[in-house]
């Protein structure tokens, strides 16, 4: 995980997700956005 162009944290996805911080926040926000996008797309009727 980079912060101001320096390595702030290192680890596997699971290790970084177990820690509070920017990486976990980013992943959770991305999952929410992708979930909203997929739910919206799949709920369309034709």
C-alpha positions in Angstrom: 0.0 0.0 0.0 1.5 3.3 -1.1 1.0 6.6 0.8 2.6 9.7 -0.7 4.7 7.6 -3.0 6.2 5.6 -0.1 5.4 2.1 1.1 3.0 2.5 4.0 2.0 -1.2 4.5 2.9 -4.5 3.0 1.1 -7.8 3.2 -1.4 -10.1 1.5 -4.9 -9.0 0.8 -6.1 -10.9 3.9 -3.5 -9.4 6.1 -4.3 -5.8 4.9 -8.0 -6.4 5.3 -7.5 -7.5 8.9 -6.0 -4.1 9.7 -7.9 -0.8 9.9 -6.6 1.6 7.3 -6.7 3.0 3.8 -6.4 -0.3 2.0 -9.4 -1.8 3.8 -11.4 1.4 3.3 -10.6 1.4 -0.4 -11.6 -2.2 -0.9 -14.8 -1.8 1.0 -15.8 1.3 -0.9 -15.0 -0.4 -4.2 -17.1 -3.4 -3.3 -20.0 -1.2 -2.4 -19.8 0.7 -5.7 -19.4 -2.4 -7.7 -22.3 -4.1 -5.8 -24.5 -1.0 -6.5 -23.5 -1.1 -10.2 -24.2 -4.8 -10.6 -27.5 -4.6 -8.6 -28.7 -1.7 -10.6 -27.7 -3.3 -13.9 -29.4 -6.7 -13.1 -32.6 -5.0 -11.9 -33.3 -3.4 -15.2 -36.4 -4.6 -17.1 -36.9 -4.7 -20.9 
